[in-house]
Amino acid sequence: MTETTGEEIFNYITNTHPKQKILAISKTLTYNHTFTCEECAKLFNRRLLLKPLNVGQLLAYIQNFNKLICKYSSESNEILEIMEDILKQFIYYSYDKEKKEIIKNKNIGTDIRDL
């Protein structure tokens, strides 16, 4: 499915069945340009999963959909909970838990794509 097709389906469901359960699977935290995380949490019945994810993670979200909040919404409010997922998008960096800081991985050259 293309991004445009996915957006069309997303908008159709939003306009016709706003409380329909939706698992949005995206490469970024901003999977939709229309609604903020806070609006999705208040108005809709959605959860966001970041790629890459494995089958076990997907199955857990499907089975426990009603018990889970979207961990990327403002209701979660815990950046450390999502740090691992965020850093999957920035492969040249990691999080040092002891120092509580994001650091550039050693032996990695400068890569303009990461900027």
C-alpha positions as CSV (number, residue, x, y, z in Angstrom):
1,M,0.0,0.0,0.0
2,T,1.3,3.4,-0.8
3,E,1.4,6.3,1.6
4,T,-1.3,8.1,-0.3
5,T,-3.6,5.1,-0.2
6,G,-3.0,4.7,3.5
7,E,-3.8,8.3,4.1
8,E,-7.0,8.0,2.0
9,I,-8.1,5.0,4.1
10,F,-7.2,6.7,7.3
11,N,-9.2,9.8,6.4
12,Y,-12.2,7.8,5.2
13,I,-12.4,5.9,8.5
14,T,-11.9,9.1,10.5
15,N,-14.8,10.7,8.7
16,T,-17.2,7.8,8.7
17,H,-16.3,5.8,11.9
18,P,-14.2,8.0,14.1
19,K,-14.1,5.5,17.0
20,Q,-13.0,2.6,14.8
21,K,-10.0,0.8,16.3
22,I,-6.9,1.6,14.2
23,L,-3.3,0.5,14.6
24,A,-1.2,2.9,12.6
25,I,2.1,1.5,11.6
26,S,4.6,4.2,10.7
27,K,8.3,5.0,10.3
28,T,7.9,8.2,12.1
29,L,6.0,9.6,15.2
30,T,4.1,12.0,12.9
31,Y,2.1,9.4,10.9
32,N,-0.7,11.8,10.2
33,H,-0.6,15.5,9.4
34,T,-4.1,16.3,10.5
35,F,-4.2,15.3,14.2
36,T,-1.9,15.7,17.1
37,C,-1.3,12.7,19.5
38,E,-3.4,14.5,22.1
39,E,-6.3,14.8,19.6
40,C,-6.0,11.2,18.6
41,A,-6.2,10.1,22.3
42,K,-9.2,12.3,23.0
43,L,-11.2,11.9,19.8
44,F,-10.3,8.5,18.4
45,N,-9.5,4.9,19.2
46,R,-6.0,4.6,17.8
47,R,-2.6,3.4,18.6
48,L,0.7,4.1,16.9
49,L,3.4,1.4,16.3
50,L,6.8,2.4,15.0
51,K,8.6,0.4,12.3
52,P,10.5,-1.9,12.6
53,L,8.4,-4.1,14.8
54,N,8.2,-7.8,15.1
55,V,5.2,-10.1,14.9
56,G,5.1,-10.6,18.7
57,Q,4.8,-6.8,19.2
58,L,2.0,-6.5,16.7
59,L,0.2,-9.5,18.2
60,A,0.5,-8.0,21.7
61,Y,-1.0,-4.7,20.6
62,I,-3.9,-6.5,18.8
63,Q,-4.7,-8.7,21.7
64,N,-4.4,-5.9,24.3
65,F,-5.7,-3.0,22.3
66,N,-8.4,-1.9,24.8
67,K,-5.9,-2.0,27.7
68,L,-3.1,0.0,26.1
69,I,-2.8,3.7,25.6
70,C,-0.7,4.8,22.6
71,K,2.7,5.0,24.2
72,Y,3.6,8.0,21.9
73,S,0.6,10.1,23.0
74,S,1.0,12.9,25.5
75,E,-0.9,10.6,28.0
76,S,2.2,8.4,28.2
77,N,4.4,11.4,28.9
78,E,7.5,9.3,29.5
79,I,10.3,9.9,27.0
80,L,12.4,7.1,28.3
81,E,9.7,4.6,27.5
82,I,9.9,5.5,23.8
83,M,13.6,6.3,23.6
84,E,14.5,2.9,22.1
85,D,11.8,3.3,19.4
86,I,12.9,6.8,18.5
87,L,16.5,5.9,18.2
88,K,15.7,3.2,15.7
89,Q,15.2,6.1,13.3
90,F,18.6,7.5,14.1
91,I,20.9,4.5,13.8
92,Y,24.1,6.5,14.5
93,Y,23.0,7.4,18.0
94,S,22.2,5.5,21.2
95,Y,21.0,6.4,24.7
96,D,23.4,6.2,27.7
97,K,21.2,5.4,30.7
98,E,23.9,6.2,33.2
99,K,24.7,9.6,31.8
100,K,21.1,10.1,30.7
101,E,22.1,11.5,27.3
102,I,22.0,10.6,23.7
103,I,25.4,9.9,22.3
104,K,26.8,9.3,18.8
105,N,27.9,5.7,18.4
106,K,31.7,5.2,18.2
107,N,33.4,4.3,15.0
108,I,30.7,5.9,12.9
109,G,31.6,8.5,10.4
110,T,29.6,11.6,9.8
111,D,26.5,10.8,7.7
112,I,24.6,13.7,6.2
113,R,21.5,11.6,5.9
114,D,21.2,11.4,9.7
115,L,20.9,15.2,9.9
